[in-house]
Amino acid sequence: MVKLPPPRIHLSGLSAVKVGVRRFSLDDPYYLVLAMRWPTFLAAVLGMFLVANLLFATLYWLAPDAVANVQRGNFLQAFFFSVETLATVGYGVMTPVSTYGHAVATAEIFVGMFLTALATGAFFARFARPQPRLLFSDSAVIAPYDGGQALMLRVASRRLQGISEATARIVYLREHAVGDTRFRRFNELSLVRNNIPVLSLSWTLIHPIDETSPLWNLTPERIEAEAPTLMVSVSGFDESISAPVTDRKTYRAPDVRLNHRFADIIRDLPNGMVELDITRIHDTVPVIELVGEVELQDAELRAS
């Protein structure tokens, strides 16, 4: 028996292998349907359709006189009659003519109603799942802020409508050794502002790096020893689809740029409107000189 490798899990850029959990579990069919990728789901629906029709086509083929206008021993015609019956199309050329044929057709129609209902429900459940459509900056930056330094990252909505009551969290995940045992510790980073009434343009999340911050005195040696990861989550109520949404992003050590700041992506138009260039949300520029406190605070207010 071939032993399958343990399934991989991917969560906002964080990949892992989970041992002791099956990739596909029939005792949780609803999750199975929703967790499938679209190509796998469509292949599964097509497979169920073909299996059901092959089964009933075989039953029709075993009784050559059960269906009128079907050549004796012609399995392909029996298969197409099964397809018409399962879909309740009924072109009228081939029809059941015996009690056996009517019984098989009745059973097939009954099975077809269930298969149609299940497939329709599965398609609706997959389409009805709310998608957050949030866009996080590819990199986080450590830039001057308020006389010191701060960790910053940027997020925006890809939809035209805003996300009301948006709330953000940044968790610092690191490895910690106690003797010969290694633990993974979670430290929540405090933010200058962890919620806003509405996320309509962009939002720069700012964590001041002071003596109370887990990032204080973060040296290359500590980075190598702790293998840090930043896990960011943003939640809110998406007004465009009237549903709560949550999205996540993971940043590794190479994704954090030191002495960089985000490029300005908001500008005032002559007609009094504000323009947001979401295509430049990932752009950063190196900090050559210390940026003044007033300029940084102004950039923060405009980006939010």
Backbone as CSV, one residue per row, in Angstrom:
resi,resn,N_x,N_y,N_z,CA_x,CA_y,CA_z,C_x,C_y,C_z
1,MET,0.843,-1.192,0.000,0.000,0.000,0.000,0.884,1.250,0.000
2,VAL,0.588,2.160,-0.914,1.387,3.372,-1.021,1.009,4.332,0.111
3,LYS,2.002,4.790,0.817,1.773,5.729,1.913,1.843,7.152,1.380
4,LEU,0.723,7.863,1.506,0.675,9.223,1.003,1.396,10.164,1.952
5,PRO,2.039,11.200,1.423,2.702,12.177,2.292,1.668,12.958,3.090
6,PRO,2.044,13.458,4.261,1.092,14.242,5.063,0.681,15.494,4.314
7,PRO,-0.570,15.934,4.510,-1.055,17.097,3.748,-0.374,18.380,4.180
8,ARG,-0.238,19.270,3.231,0.313,20.595,3.503,-0.828,21.577,3.746
9,ILE,-0.567,22.545,4.599,-1.527,23.612,4.829,-0.848,24.928,4.501
10,HIS,-1.627,25.832,3.901,-1.116,27.147,3.522,-2.046,28.186,4.121
11,LEU,-1.509,29.061,4.936,-2.294,30.083,5.606,-1.583,31.414,5.472
12,SER,-2.023,32.196,4.471,-1.492,33.550,4.280,0.033,33.559,4.201
13,GLY,0.581,32.645,3.422,2.025,32.613,3.251,2.753,31.717,4.225
14,LEU,2.065,31.206,5.247,2.670,30.299,6.216,2.357,28.869,5.813
15,SER,3.378,28.092,5.471,3.201,26.720,5.012,3.665,25.750,6.083
16,ALA,2.964,24.634,6.194,3.300,23.622,7.193,2.801,22.272,6.711
17,VAL,3.287,21.225,7.350,2.845,19.860,7.090,2.150,19.356,8.346
18,LYS,0.916,18.875,8.194,0.104,18.448,9.330,-0.019,16.930,9.309
19,VAL,0.597,16.274,10.285,0.602,14.814,10.374,-0.586,14.362,11.208
20,GLY,-1.239,13.282,10.790,-2.368,12.742,11.535,-3.708,13.263,11.057
21,VAL,-3.708,14.081,10.017,-4.941,14.632,9.455,-5.019,14.231,7.996
22,ARG,-6.171,13.704,7.591,-6.348,13.303,6.206,-6.663,14.511,5.337
23,ARG,-6.152,14.472,4.127,-6.413,15.579,3.199,-7.889,15.650,2.852
24,PHE,-8.510,14.493,2.589,-9.927,14.445,2.269,-10.599,13.469,3.232
25,SER,-11.575,13.984,3.969,-12.276,13.173,4.956,-13.757,13.150,4.617
26,LEU,-14.287,11.962,4.365,-15.684,11.830,3.982,-16.636,12.053,5.150
27,ASP,-16.123,12.051,6.391,-17.012,12.287,7.531,-17.297,13.773,7.737
28,ASP,-16.706,14.631,6.918,-16.984,16.067,6.953,-17.184,16.546,5.512
29,PRO,-18.294,16.117,4.880,-18.455,16.393,3.441,-18.610,17.871,3.131
30,TYR,-19.246,18.648,4.016,-19.440,20.067,3.723,-18.101,20.790,3.643
31,TYR,-17.236,20.527,4.605,-15.902,21.136,4.555,-15.125,20.635,3.350
32,LEU,-15.298,19.362,3.029,-14.599,18.785,1.880,-14.965,19.525,0.595
33,VAL,-16.255,19.803,0.414,-16.703,20.489,-0.798,-16.170,21.913,-0.848
34,LEU,-16.178,22.616,0.294,-15.746,24.004,0.310,-14.227,24.141,0.234
35,ALA,-13.497,23.135,0.736,-12.037,23.235,0.782,-11.383,22.837,-0.538
36,MET,-12.121,22.163,-1.398,-11.548,21.761,-2.687,-11.210,22.977,-3.533
37,ARG,-10.171,22.838,-4.329,-9.915,23.842,-5.355,-10.961,23.690,-6.459
38,TRP,-11.213,24.764,-7.198,-12.248,24.711,-8.221,-12.018,23.604,-9.254
39,PRO,-10.815,23.401,-9.778,-10.634,22.289,-10.725,-10.965,20.926,-10.105
40,THR,-10.569,20.721,-8.846,-10.869,19.459,-8.179,-12.365,19.296,-7.968
41,PHE,-13.029,20.395,-7.568,-14.471,20.331,-7.345,-15.217,20.006,-8.632
42,LEU,-14.869,20.686,-9.715,-15.545,20.418,-10.990,-15.283,18.996,-11.470
43,ALA,-14.060,18.504,-11.247,-13.749,17.120,-11.630,-14.557,16.133,-10.793
44,ALA,-14.766,16.444,-9.505,-15.555,15.563,-8.636,-17.017,15.521,-9.085
45,VAL,-17.585,16.684,-9.420,-18.981,16.718,-9.894,-19.116,15.944,-11.205
46,LEU,-18.172,16.148,-12.121,-18.202,15.415,-13.389,-18.057,13.920,-13.153
47,GLY,-17.190,13.541,-12.210,-17.012,12.124,-11.909,-18.285,11.490,-11.366
48,MET,-18.982,12.179,-10.455,-20.249,11.657,-9.925,-21.282,11.515,-11.041
49,PHE,-21.321,12.494,-11.940,-22.270,12.444,-13.056,-22.000,11.242,-13.954
50,LEU,-20.729,11.015,-14.276,-20.384,9.898,-15.155,-20.622,8.555,-14.479
51,VAL,-20.267,8.449,-13.208,-20.463,7.178,-12.495,-21.943,6.823,-12.428
52,ALA,-22.796,7.800,-12.092,-24.236,7.529,-12.006,-24.787,7.089,-13.354
53,ASN,-24.373,7.757,-14.428,-24.888,7.387,-15.747,-24.351,6.045,-16.219
54,LEU,-23.097,5.753,-15.914,-22.553,4.435,-16.283,-23.274,3.322,-15.535
55,LEU,-23.615,3.564,-14.274,-24.326,2.552,-13.493,-25.694,2.263,-14.092
56,PHE,-26.481,3.314,-14.363,-27.826,3.085,-14.886,-27.782,2.629,-16.340
57,ALA,-26.784,3.074,-17.102,-26.654,2.579,-18.478,-26.411,1.079,-18.482
58,THR,-25.644,0.597,-17.519,-25.397,-0.844,-17.417,-26.690,-1.595,-17.126
59,LEU,-27.535,-1.020,-16.246,-28.816,-1.673,-15.936,-29.716,-1.721,-17.165
60,TYR,-29.751,-0.650,-17.962,-30.541,-0.671,-19.197,-29.947,-1.655,-20.204
61,TRP,-28.636,-1.722,-20.288,-27.957,-2.588,-21.251,-28.178,-4.068,-20.935
62,LEU,-28.328,-4.388,-19.641,-28.547,-5.778,-19.241,-29.921,-6.288,-19.678
63,ALA,-30.881,-5.386,-19.914,-32.221,-5.784,-20.380,-32.461,-5.098,-21.728
64,PRO,-32.106,-5.741,-22.850,-32.159,-5.080,-24.173,-33.546,-4.590,-24.554
65,ASP,-34.612,-5.227,-24.063,-35.971,-4.837,-24.455,-36.605,-3.864,-23.475
66,ALA,-35.815,-3.282,-22.568,-36.394,-2.376,-21.565,-36.672,-0.995,-22.130
67,VAL,-35.934,-0.589,-23.184,-36.072,0.756,-23.756,-36.315,0.634,-25.249
68,ALA,-37.322,1.350,-25.728,-37.650,1.322,-27.153,-36.640,2.131,-27.953
69,ASN,-36.430,1.689,-29.204,-35.554,2.376,-30.166,-34.087,2.369,-29.755
70,VAL,-33.696,1.409,-28.955,-32.293,1.224,-28.590,-31.814,-0.074,-29.226
71,GLN,-30.746,-0.007,-29.993,-30.219,-1.203,-30.629,-29.758,-2.202,-29.575
72,ARG,-30.070,-3.451,-29.801,-29.706,-4.500,-28.868,-28.182,-4.569,-28.697
73,GLY,-27.750,-4.504,-27.441,-26.325,-4.593,-27.136,-25.554,-3.299,-27.345
74,ASN,-26.235,-2.189,-27.686,-25.556,-0.909,-27.914,-25.458,-0.156,-26.578
75,PHE,-24.308,-0.252,-25.950,-24.133,0.376,-24.627,-24.125,1.903,-24.722
76,LEU,-23.604,2.458,-25.827,-23.524,3.909,-25.965,-24.923,4.522,-25.985
77,GLN,-25.876,3.871,-26.713,-27.243,4.388,-26.729,-27.879,4.287,-25.347
78,ALA,-27.594,3.220,-24.628,-28.115,3.084,-23.266,-27.541,4.173,-22.356
79,PHE,-26.280,4.504,-22.600,-25.659,5.558,-21.793,-26.323,6.908,-22.056
80,PHE,-26.564,7.225,-23.338,-27.181,8.519,-23.658,-28.632,8.576,-23.174
81,PHE,-29.321,7.455,-23.186,-30.674,7.429,-22.620,-30.621,7.690,-21.120
82,SER,-29.596,7.157,-20.462,-29.430,7.418,-19.037,-29.173,8.892,-18.777
83,VAL,-28.348,9.521,-19.621,-28.065,10.957,-19.467,-29.342,11.771,-19.596
84,GLU,-30.181,11.441,-20.606,-31.435,12.163,-20.805,-32.377,11.962,-19.626
85,THR,-32.405,10.751,-19.098,-33.302,10.466,-17.975,-32.830,11.156,-16.701
86,LEU,-31.511,11.106,-16.444,-30.978,11.721,-15.227,-31.194,13.233,-15.235
87,ALA,-31.100,13.830,-16.415,-31.289,15.275,-16.532,-32.745,15.648,-16.760
88,THR,-33.630,14.645,-16.805,-35.072,14.841,-17.063,-35.302,15.626,-18.355
89,VAL,-34.480,15.337,-19.379,-34.648,16.005,-20.667,-35.744,15.303,-21.464
90,GLY,-35.555,14.003,-21.720,-36.567,13.212,-22.393,-36.911,13.685,-23.796
91,TYR,-36.046,13.375,-24.778,-36.301,13.806,-26.144,-37.458,13.051,-26.795
92,GLY,-37.827,11.896,-26.266,-38.974,11.160,-26.772,-38.655,10.092,-27.783
93,VAL,-37.396,10.016,-28.241,-37.031,8.982,-29.207,-36.873,7.635,-28.514
94,MET,-36.191,7.638,-27.376,-36.007,6.413,-26.590,-36.849,6.524,-25.331
95,THR,-37.654,5.521,-25.076,-38.559,5.529,-23.916,-38.602,4.150,-23.285
96,PRO,-38.835,4.074,-21.977,-39.001,2.759,-21.346,-40.271,2.084,-21.851
97,VAL,-40.185,0.780,-22.073,-41.351,0.053,-22.599,-41.720,-1.137,-21.740
98,SER,-40.911,-1.475,-20.749,-41.205,-2.618,-19.889,-41.263,-2.162,-18.445
99,THR,-41.797,-3.034,-17.608,-41.855,-2.712,-16.180,-40.456,-2.516,-15.612
100,TYR,-39.539,-3.355,-16.056,-38.144,-3.222,-15.606,-37.572,-1.864,-16.031
101,GLY,-37.827,-1.460,-17.288,-37.316,-0.186,-17.777,-37.899,0.989,-17.012
102,HIS,-39.197,0.944,-16.742,-39.832,2.019,-15.979,-39.288,2.072,-14.549
103,ALA,-39.033,0.920,-13.973,-38.523,0.886,-12.590,-37.123,1.500,-12.521
104,VAL,-36.262,1.122,-13.489,-34.915,1.688,-13.503,-34.956,3.194,-13.759
105,ALA,-35.817,3.632,-14.702,-35.938,5.055,-14.994,-36.452,5.820,-13.773
106,THR,-37.400,5.234,-13.032,-37.911,5.883,-11.822,-36.809,6.042,-10.785
107,ALA,-36.016,4.987,-10.593,-34.908,5.064,-9.633,-33.875,6.093,-10.069
108,GLU,-33.613,6.161,-11.372,-32.625,7.117,-11.866,-33.109,8.551,-11.681
109,ILE,-34.391,8.804,-11.943,-34.925,10.152,-11.747,-34.836,10.553,-10.273
110,PHE,-35.120,9.600,-9.386,-35.030,9.872,-7.947,-33.592,10.218,-7.552
111,VAL,-32.625,9.429,-8.058,-31.220,9.720,-7.780,-30.806,11.044,-8.415
112,GLY,-31.303,11.317,-9.615,-30.947,12.558,-10.301,-31.407,13.796,-9.545
113,MET,-32.593,13.715,-8.901,-33.065,14.867,-8.124,-32.104,15.171,-6.979
114,PHE,-31.609,14.131,-6.320,-30.675,14.333,-5.213,-29.336,14.868,-5.713
115,LEU,-28.829,14.291,-6.797,-27.554,14.760,-7.332,-27.640,16.218,-7.789
116,THR,-28.765,16.569,-8.429,-28.940,17.955,-8.872,-28.994,18.902,-7.682
117,ALA,-29.728,18.502,-6.642,-29.835,19.350,-5.454,-28.483,19.510,-4.762
118,LEU,-27.728,18.413,-4.652,-26.424,18.481,-4.004,-25.451,19.330,-4.803
119,ALA,-25.431,19.138,-6.128,-24.515,19.923,-6.957,-24.879,21.406,-6.934
120,THR,-26.180,21.697,-6.997,-26.609,23.099,-6.953,-26.242,23.742,-5.624
121,GLY,-26.496,23.018,-4.520,-26.149,23.548,-3.204,-24.659,23.757,-3.041
122,ALA,-23.863,22.819,-3.578,-22.409,22.951,-3.467,-21.903,24.151,-4.261
123,PHE,-22.433,24.336,-5.473,-22.039,25.503,-6.270,-22.426,26.795,-5.559
124,PHE,-23.630,26.847,-5.009,-24.080,28.061,-4.328,-23.234,28.341,-3.090
125,ALA,-22.916,27.292,-2.322,-22.114,27.481,-1.106,-20.729,28.015,-1.440
126,ARG,-20.139,27.545,-2.519,-18.812,28.018,-2.895,-18.861,29.458,-3.400
127,PHE,-19.902,29.785,-4.178,-20.009,31.151,-4.680,-20.429,32.135,-3.590
128,ALA,-21.180,31.655,-2.585,-21.722,32.549,-1.559,-20.709,32.872,-0.466
129,ARG,-19.577,32.189,-0.441,-18.592,32.495,0.590,-18.055,33.910,0.413
130,PRO,-18.086,34.734,1.454,-17.575,36.104,1.312,-16.060,36.109,1.144
131,GLN,-15.596,36.861,0.181,-14.171,37.023,-0.069,-13.750,38.422,0.374
132,PRO,-12.735,38.536,1.210,-12.387,39.860,1.749,-11.847,40.830,0.709
133,ARG,-11.107,40.349,-0.263,-10.542,41.198,-1.314,-9.721,42.339,-0.733
134,LEU,-8.916,42.022,0.278,-7.992,43.004,0.831,-6.624,42.825,0.189
135,LEU,-5.903,43.912,0.073,-4.572,43.888,-0.518,-3.568,44.410,0.507
136,PHE,-2.632,43.542,0.887,-1.577,43.910,1.824,-0.310,44.241,1.047
137,SER,0.469,45.125,1.585,1.764,45.417,0.976,2.654,44.181,1.046
138,ASP,3.453,43.987,0.011,4.328,42.816,-0.027,5.369,42.853,1.086
139,SER,5.744,44.036,1.501,6.798,44.190,2.510,6.281,45.030,3.676
140,ALA,6.861,44.781,4.826,6.710,45.675,5.969,8.000,46.492,6.072
141,VAL,7.909,47.673,6.619,9.083,48.544,6.699,9.306,48.954,8.151
142,ILE,10.557,49.243,8.464,10.930,49.853,9.740,11.484,51.233,9.411
143,ALA,10.727,52.251,9.796,11.037,53.619,9.399,11.027,54.523,10.621
144,PRO,11.654,55.699,10.515,11.603,56.667,11.618,10.172,57.077,11.918
145,TYR,9.872,57.230,13.220,8.527,57.620,13.625,8.572,58.196,15.030
146,ASP,8.090,59.423,15.153,7.914,60.061,16.464,9.202,60.044,17.279
147,GLY,10.303,60.380,16.644,11.575,60.419,17.347,12.232,59.066,17.522
148,GLY,11.622,58.019,17.092,12.197,56.675,17.198,11.976,55.924,15.902
149,GLN,11.651,54.648,16.016,11.374,53.828,14.851,10.076,53.071,15.059
150,ALA,9.488,52.660,13.950,8.234,51.927,14.016,8.157,50.929,12.872
151,LEU,7.476,49.844,13.144,7.167,48.858,12.105,5.881,49.295,11.431
152,MET,5.880,49.324,10.116,4.708,49.766,9.364,4.399,48.795,8.240
153,LEU,3.135,48.614,7.970,2.681,47.878,6.795,1.375,48.498,6.335
154,ARG,1.010,48.224,5.109,-0.103,48.934,4.502,-1.132,47.939,3.964
155,VAL,-2.410,48.307,4.054,-3.499,47.462,3.580,-4.551,48.357,2.933
156,ALA,-5.223,47.842,1.904,-6.286,48.568,1.206,-7.310,47.557,0.711
157,SER,-8.499,48.054,0.420,-9.563,47.207,-0.116,-9.565,47.294,-1.635
158,ARG,-9.755,46.156,-2.289,-9.798,46.136,-3.747,-11.176,46.506,-4.281
159,ARG,-12.168,46.571,-3.405,-13.513,46.926,-3.841,-13.729,48.430,-3.705
160,LEU,-14.760,48.927,-4.410,-15.055,50.347,-4.372,-15.697,50.750,-3.050
161,GLN,-16.550,49.880,-2.511,-17.176,50.197,-1.237,-16.192,49.953,-0.092
162,GLY,-16.461,50.601,1.043,-15.549,50.491,2.170,-15.855,49.306,3.069
163,ILE,-14.934,49.054,3.998,-15.104,48.030,5.036,-15.275,48.769,6.353
164,SER,-16.464,48.695,6.921,-16.757,49.434,8.134,-16.260,48.682,9.363
165,GLU,-15.970,49.447,10.412,-15.493,48.911,11.694,-14.308,47.961,11.489
166,ALA,-13.339,48.422,10.721,-12.155,47.605,10.442,-11.267,47.526,11.680
167,THR,-10.827,46.310,11.995,-9.967,46.065,13.151,-8.748,45.270,12.697
168,ALA,-7.578,45.660,13.188,-6.329,45.021,12.778,-5.574,44.496,13.988
169,ARG,-4.836,43.411,13.756,-3.958,42.824,14.771,-2.656,42.398,14.102
170,ILE,-1.556,42.595,14.807,-0.261,42.091,14.362,0.318,41.247,15.485
171,VAL,0.634,40.013,15.156,1.187,39.084,16.140,2.605,38.726,15.727
172,TYR,3.508,38.799,16.688,4.912,38.461,16.458,5.140,37.025,16.923
173,LEU,5.435,36.156,15.977,5.647,34.741,16.260,7.140,34.453,16.217
174,ARG,7.652,33.871,17.299,9.083,33.595,17.363,9.321,32.282,18.094
175,GLU,10.483,31.709,17.866,10.878,30.492,18.554,11.661,30.864,19.807
176,HIS,11.376,30.133,20.870,12.007,30.400,22.163,12.478,29.075,22.751
177,ALA,13.741,29.023,23.127,14.329,27.788,23.661,14.379,27.850,25.181
178,VAL,13.879,26.791,25.809,13.990,26.606,27.255,14.677,25.261,27.471
179,GLY,15.973,25.317,27.755,16.736,24.080,27.844,16.850,23.452,26.469
180,ASP,16.451,22.191,26.381,16.477,21.484,25.100,15.140,21.547,24.372
181,THR,14.178,22.259,24.945,12.844,22.331,24.351,12.641,23.686,23.689
182,ARG,12.072,23.652,22.492,11.800,24.883,21.763,10.298,25.123,21.706
183,PHE,9.898,26.344,22.017,8.501,26.737,21.994,8.302,27.823,20.939
184,ARG,7.069,27.918,20.470,6.692,29.000,19.557,5.800,29.950,20.341
185,ARG,6.255,31.164,20.514,5.554,32.141,21.325,4.900,33.199,20.447
186,PHE,3.718,33.629,20.892,2.971,34.670,20.202,2.954,35.913,21.076
187,ASN,3.408,37.027,20.514,3.348,38.310,21.191,2.573,39.287,20.308
188,GLU,1.482,39.823,20.848,0.705,40.777,20.080,1.369,42.143,20.150
189,LEU,1.549,42.748,18.988,2.191,44.045,18.908,1.151,45.151,19.064
190,SER,1.461,46.111,19.917,0.550,47.240,20.106,0.622,48.166,18.896
191,LEU,-0.518,48.690,18.487,-0.614,49.563,17.331,-1.005,50.966,17.761
192,VAL,-0.538,51.948,17.004,-0.966,53.319,17.263,-2.481,53.417,17.154
193,ARG,-3.048,52.695,16.211,-4.499,52.634,16.064,-4.844,51.255,15.512
194,ASN,-5.648,50.499,16.255,-5.982,49.147,15.816,-7.378,49.029,15.232
195,ASN,-8.112,50.138,15.103,-9.416,50.094,14.460,-9.747,51.466,13.888
196,ILE,-10.502,51.447,12.804,-10.960,52.680,12.174,-12.424,52.497,11.799
197,PRO,-13.181,53.587,11.717,-14.611,53.458,11.406,-14.874,52.833,10.047
198,VAL,-14.064,53.205,9.044,-14.270,52.650,7.707,-12.931,52.634,6.974
199,LEU,-12.666,51.518,6.309,-11.482,51.384,5.462,-11.933,51.589,4.028
200,SER,-11.767,52.815,3.542,-12.220,53.142,2.191,-11.058,53.362,1.237
201,LEU,-9.952,53.939,1.731,-8.785,54.153,0.889,-7.696,53.157,1.287
202,SER,-6.724,53.579,2.054,-5.683,52.671,2.530,-5.472,52.915,4.014
203,TRP,-4.807,51.974,4.664,-4.591,52.048,6.102,-3.165,51.592,6.380
204,THR,-2.394,52.452,7.026,-1.037,52.100,7.415,-1.043,51.685,8.887
205,LEU,-0.712,50.426,9.138,-0.634,49.921,10.508,0.747,50.249,11.061
206,ILE,0.785,50.867,12.239,2.040,51.358,12.814,2.226,50.765,14.207
207,HIS,3.357,50.111,14.404,3.744,49.589,15.719,5.018,50.296,16.166
208,PRO,4.938,51.201,17.165,6.148,51.871,17.650,7.092,50.878,18.323
209,ILE,8.357,50.934,17.954,9.361,50.041,18.528,10.020,50.762,19.697
210,ASP,9.551,50.454,20.918,10.133,51.037,22.120,10.582,49.919,23.041
211,GLU,10.875,50.263,24.299,11.398,49.267,25.239,10.408,48.149,25.524
212,THR,9.136,48.404,25.323,8.122,47.379,25.592,7.839,46.493,24.386
213,SER,8.434,46.801,23.253,8.160,46.058,22.030,9.046,44.821,21.932
214,PRO,8.489,43.698,21.476,9.318,42.505,21.233,10.380,42.732,20.160
215,LEU,10.228,43.792,19.366,11.199,44.097,18.315,12.330,44.994,18.802
216,TRP,12.308,45.351,20.066,13.339,46.231,20.605,14.693,45.519,20.594
217,ASN,15.712,46.207,20.079,17.062,45.647,19.989,17.084,44.328,19.211
218,LEU,16.349,44.297,18.120,16.316,43.094,17.284,17.566,43.074,16.404
219,THR,18.477,42.193,16.718,19.746,42.089,16.007,19.698,40.945,14.998
220,PRO,20.631,40.919,14.035,20.683,39.787,13.097,20.846,38.450,13.804
221,GLU,21.568,38.441,14.934,21.728,37.191,15.686,20.390,36.721,16.253
222,ARG,19.596,37.661,16.778,18.276,37.300,17.297,17.356,36.831,16.181
223,ILE,17.448,37.480,15.046,16.605,37.073,13.917,16.923,35.642,13.499
224,GLU,18.191,35.300,13.459,18.582,33.941,13.083,18.144,32.929,14.132
225,ALA,18.212,33.298,15.401,17.853,32.375,16.477,16.343,32.229,16.629
226,GLU,15.597,33.323,16.472,14.165,33.291,16.738,13.333,32.957,15.508
227,ALA,13.911,33.121,14.321,13.162,32.884,13.074,11.796,33.541,13.151
228,PRO,11.744,34.870,13.277,10.469,35.550,13.547,9.534,35.570,12.346
229,THR,8.252,35.664,12.660,7.200,35.775,11.654,6.169,36.781,12.157
230,LEU,5.740,37.662,11.282,4.682,38.608,11.601,3.392,38.119,10.958
231,MET,2.356,37.931,11.779,1.058,37.486,11.286,0.066,38.635,11.464
232,VAL,-0.461,39.123,10.356,-1.353,40.272,10.354,-2.758,39.821,9.965
233,SER,-3.758,40.295,10.684,-5.147,39.995,10.344,-5.961,41.277,10.409
234,VAL,-6.847,41.430,9.441,-7.743,42.583,9.376,-9.162,42.057,9.214
235,SER,-10.073,42.531,10.078,-11.469,42.105,10.046,-12.362,43.324,9.949
236,GLY,-13.553,43.120,9.420,-14.516,44.201,9.323,-15.770,43.737,8.622
237,PHE,-16.670,44.675,8.366,-17.930,44.379,7.691,-17.877,44.989,6.300
238,ASP,-17.882,44.115,5.296,-17.797,44.574,3.910,-19.177,45.060,3.466
239,GLU,-19.286,46.359,3.201,-20.570,46.941,2.848,-21.034,46.520,1.459
240,SER,-20.118,46.131,0.588,-20.505,45.771,-0.776,-21.233,44.434,-0.838
241,ILE,-20.904,43.513,0.061,-21.546,42.195,0.066,-22.333,41.952,1.341
242,SER,-22.379,42.948,2.242,-23.139,42.867,3.496,-22.778,41.615,4.286
243,ALA,-21.482,41.426,4.528,-21.019,40.245,5.255,-19.721,40.578,5.982
244,PRO,-19.507,39.972,7.159,-18.215,40.156,7.837,-17.119,39.417,7.089
245,VAL,-15.936,40.018,7.025,-14.819,39.424,6.306,-13.565,39.515,7.164
246,THR,-12.649,38.603,6.920,-11.346,38.582,7.586,-10.301,38.143,6.582
247,ASP,-9.179,38.833,6.593,-8.083,38.451,5.711,-6.787,38.504,6.503
248,ARG,-5.783,37.730,6.035,-4.531,37.610,6.771,-3.349,37.727,5.825
249,LYS,-2.239,38.076,6.404,-0.983,38.163,5.668,0.148,37.800,6.609
250,THR,1.147,37.082,6.090,2.293,36.666,6.884,3.554,37.277,6.297
251,TYR,4.377,37.816,7.171,5.654,38.403,6.764,6.788,37.648,7.448
252,ARG,7.746,37.221,6.663,8.968,36.614,7.189,10.036,37.692,7.349
253,ALA,11.152,37.306,7.938,12.240,38.266,8.149,12.706,38.920,6.839
254,PRO,12.849,38.181,5.723,13.275,38.846,4.476,12.246,39.831,3.925
255,ASP,10.999,39.765,4.427,9.958,40.662,3.926,9.944,42.009,4.640
256,VAL,10.799,42.188,5.632,10.840,43.434,6.395,12.027,44.261,5.909
257,ARG,11.756,45.481,5.468,12.797,46.363,4.951,13.169,47.396,6.010
258,LEU,14.439,47.405,6.341,14.945,48.335,7.352,15.293,49.667,6.689
259,ASN,14.953,50.761,7.405,15.227,52.113,6.924,14.589,52.379,5.564
260,HIS,13.378,51.928,5.412,12.549,52.244,4.253,11.231,52.830,4.753
261,ARG,10.577,53.561,3.898,9.229,54.026,4.188,8.385,53.835,2.936
262,PHE,7.077,53.823,3.117,6.180,53.609,1.987,6.072,54.876,1.144
263,ALA,6.021,54.654,-0.149,5.808,55.768,-1.061,4.369,56.259,-0.932
264,ASP,4.189,57.550,-1.142,2.858,58.142,-1.026,2.010,57.689,-2.203
265,ILE,0.825,57.151,-1.911,-0.065,56.668,-2.970,-1.369,57.459,-3.009
266,ILE,-1.465,58.499,-2.207,-2.660,59.343,-2.173,-2.270,60.759,-2.565
267,ARG,-3.042,61.351,-3.471,-2.782,62.734,-3.851,-4.102,63.457,-4.070
268,ASP,-4.066,64.753,-3.868,-5.244,65.588,-4.042,-5.369,66.009,-5.501
269,LEU,-6.595,65.881,-6.030,-6.858,66.268,-7.413,-7.344,67.717,-7.461
270,PRO,-7.181,68.377,-8.604,-7.606,69.775,-8.716,-9.085,69.997,-8.440
271,ASN,-9.926,68.984,-8.692,-11.364,69.155,-8.487,-11.784,68.921,-7.042
272,GLY,-10.799,68.761,-6.156,-11.104,68.572,-4.746,-11.233,67.128,-4.313
273,MET,-11.166,66.198,-5.235,-11.253,64.778,-4.897,-9.868,64.242,-4.536
274,VAL,-9.853,63.042,-3.970,-8.619,62.386,-3.563,-8.419,61.154,-4.436
275,GLU,-7.207,60.953,-4.927,-6.888,59.809,-5.774,-6.023,58.815,-5.005
276,LEU,-6.435,57.553,-5.023,-5.670,56.466,-4.415,-5.134,55.572,-5.521
277,ASP,-3.823,55.453,-5.613,-3.190,54.594,-6.615,-2.827,53.274,-5.941
278,ILE,-3.756,52.315,-5.993,-3.555,51.052,-5.291,-2.485,50.193,-5.957
279,THR,-2.140,50.502,-7.204,-1.107,49.737,-7.893,0.279,49.981,-7.293
280,ARG,0.431,51.041,-6.489,1.716,51.362,-5.894,1.732,51.080,-4.394
281,ILE,0.820,50.245,-3.932,0.738,49.988,-2.499,1.988,49.286,-1.973
282,HIS,2.734,48.597,-2.846,3.924,47.867,-2.414,5.199,48.721,-2.487
283,ASP,5.110,49.895,-3.079,6.314,50.700,-3.317,6.874,51.269,-2.023
284,THR,8.176,51.148,-1.856,8.872,51.740,-0.720,10.065,52.542,-1.243
285,VAL,10.513,53.480,-0.432,11.687,54.290,-0.777,12.619,54.295,0.424
286,PRO,13.923,54.279,0.197,14.860,54.291,1.330,14.824,55.624,2.056
287,VAL,15.038,55.561,3.353,15.079,56.756,4.182,16.517,57.235,4.208
288,ILE,16.795,58.311,3.482,18.147,58.862,3.447,18.392,59.758,4.643
289,GLU,17.391,60.542,4.970,17.481,61.408,6.125,16.334,61.086,7.061
290,LEU,16.457,61.435,8.312,15.373,61.251,9.252,14.207,62.133,8.833
291,VAL,13.047,61.538,8.717,11.872,62.285,8.316,11.271,62.929,9.553
292,GLY,10.852,64.168,9.433,10.323,64.897,10.581,9.040,64.293,11.095
293,GLU,8.790,64.547,12.360,7.601,63.996,12.998,6.329,64.513,12.345
294,VAL,6.302,65.794,11.983,5.098,66.360,11.389,4.794,65.701,10.056
295,GLU,5.817,65.477,9.243,5.603,64.856,7.934,5.092,63.434,8.074
296,LEU,5.659,62.688,9.017,5.214,61.307,9.194,3.779,61.254,9.693
297,GLN,3.445,62.103,10.648,2.086,62.086,11.150,1.100,62.499,10.071
298,ASP,1.496,63.455,9.233,0.625,63.860,8.137,0.428,62.706,7.145
299,ALA,1.516,61.983,6.848,1.399,60.826,5.942,0.509,59.752,6.536
300,GLU,0.612,59.555,7.843,-0.216,58.537,8.494,-1.694,58.907,8.412
301,LEU,-2.019,60.167,8.665,-3.412,60.600,8.618,-3.986,60.475,7.210
302,ARG,-3.199,60.850,6.209,-3.676,60.777,4.836,-3.842,59.343,4.380
303,ALA,-2.938,58.459,4.777,-3.021,57.056,4.357,-4.165,56.346,5.023
304,SER,-4.632,56.832,6.163,-5.724,56.170,6.864,-7.065,56.666,6.390
